[in-house]
Amino acid sequence: MAKLYPAGMHGVNDWERKVLANLKDQLGDEFVVYSNVFMAGNRLRAGFNAKQHVVVQESDCVIVSPRHGVLLLEVKGPSLERQDDGNWAYRNGGSISPADDPLMQAAQNLNALKEHLIRAMGQSCKKIPFPYGFAIAFPGHSFPLNKRPQWYSPSYIYLHEDIASLGDRVRRSLRDWNQFQTANQMPKELIREITSVLREVQVDTSATEYSQISQFVRPMFETAPKVVEREDRDIRGTDLKFEDLTRDQAEVVYAAEENPRLLVRGMAGSGKTVIALDHACRLAERGLKVLLLCFNAALGEHLAKRVENYPNVRAGSFYEFVNETLKLAGMSPISEKEEGYWESLPAERLEQALNLLKGQGKPLEFDALVVDEGQDFQPEWWMVLEELIRETDCDGAKSKRVAVFYDPLQNLFGRPAKGNGDPALPDHAIGDCFKLTLRHNCRNTQRIARYIEMATDRIFPCKPGVPDGKAPAFHDMRNDWQSANRALENLVTQLIDDGFELRDIAIARWHSTGKALEIPKIKTTDNIHKWAKGDAILYTTVRRFKGLEANALILFDIPEPGTEKSYSKSDHYVAISRARQELALFVRQGFRKPEKPIEPADYGPMEV
């Protein structure tokens, strides 16, 4: 029998009490269930000058087992209903009031709990070393199929009929959330720290006023809220912050991955590529054969390098994959010189190659398709790619697994799209997709993110914890290349003095033609792998760099967006959003700088 804490009455309503009573009876004595856990967390207001503020988040219970891990469980009574439009609402008699999406609420509460668990383990802890996750119990619901949430999965959703086997369901959830080969045992010292944290934030079930609750959450308030730090030159430490924030944002996607079709929309810097890559690898770890594609050739090389240790994942750009398949079928590769190369030709030739391979008894098939840069794919491409995917078991039903990550604002090539900016997937695929939106910036410092907002007239809120950083620097070229090259050399020298390595720095032009870049003291390369190894600074174009990022990005010879055929406002958005920690722009005459003040920076004389 599980132990419940605190002693006495548990739960604030009949549904919570029913769930807690079943947990107590069905879980073994190694489990401890903490009810009504209140935690201090951070939340970001929307708006141009968005700021963090402290909020109190409450979870119905947290289940701890040294052998199985930690599971946060939310309980929802039957007054919570899913409406026909997909939104949620509370029904009280004849009145209806809006409600938060339970999945988002559970994910936010898990993030707050995760912060406290990491803090309990000490400053050296960067990742929780045992299984953890969330589940949502609907003890009064038996959703009919047409009312079932799109994100429903037996891995973390318990319905009315599941309460009789609640203990088994909890154990299954912890197995499904486990990211290790076997669940890591919690050391005794760690159990004591976690117990201390959870007991400190327990709330008396009779407390109803905030003043009463505050005395129970005060110990957590003293350590939980983190003020946004001003950026220092701890370049590797800042990298780790961005990686942690991206993992936090990914939790909702991980929770929804049991849905066979995912359509994930996100701004530049929201972690789409990292999450798409991780999603592909997680599917491969289950034994599935995965095709991971993107549009950009340089990004395709990067993805292929990242999955070298995953033989079940075939990664690369769409065009590279097409030509490899043509070669397998004994056909000639396609090239940019051929008519239709950027439109329907790749799909036509790919379909011919697939038919030839099938006729030769060597069909090319995959269990899952994951696409990054989905906004750049033509409608015809989706049709033939879906033919490559075979149906696999998805929670008892056969279905094709497809996950598409995209950003409508990065549709540089004017691909056809739905009215809301979704990629032009086949209608049946769009209808079956579970749609998610990544709403926070996890890549850029706050000051770079502010400039992205000013340049696009859109809000790109940073996830709490993003460093403040330095403001972008602007340099007027005034068509004086000799002086501009000298200033560029001074800038790179200063970046290296500040601690940036060659692999941290990239220089991007708006196009590949024009005057050569002559910087004698700076070693540059257009090879992604040489740059990644730290052999030289990357020198490329904005469009070739799409999908990648650099800690320090220098945009060179940049015109006013929209004044040149191949440098639109979307190109500029893509360009400036590639910078993680430092951004410098060498701009042509006529370039309009931000209307709101950006701090000036001077890296050397701009005139002879």
Secondary structure, DSSP 8 states (H G I E B T S, - for coil): --EEESSS---SSHHHHHHHHHHHHHS-TT-EEEEEEEEEEEEE--STT--EEEEEEEEEEEEEETTTEEEEEEE--TTEEE-TTS-EEEEETTEEEEE--HHHHHHHHHHHHHHHHHHHH-TT--S--S-EEEEEE-TT----GGGS-TT--TTTEE-GGGGGGHHHHHHHHHHHH--SSS-----HHHHHHHHHHHHHTB--TT--SHHHHHHHHHHHHTTS--------S-HHHHHHHHHHHHHHHHHHHHHTTTSSEEEEEE-TTSSHHHHHHHHHHHHHHTT--EEEEES-HHHHHHHHHHTTT-TTEEEEEHHHHHHHHHHHTT-----TTSTTTTTTHHHHHHHHHHHHHHHTT----BSEEEESSGGGS-HHHHHHHHHTB--EEETTEEE-EEEEEE-GGG-TT---B-TTS-B---HHHHHH-EEEEE-SB-SS-HHHHHHHHHHHTS---B-TT-------EEEE-TT-HHHHHHHHHHHHHHHHHTT--GGGEEEEESSS-SS----TT--EES-HHHHHHTSSEEEEETTTTTT--EEEEEEEEE--TTSBTTB-HHHHHHHHTTEEEEEEEEE-TT----SS-------S-S--
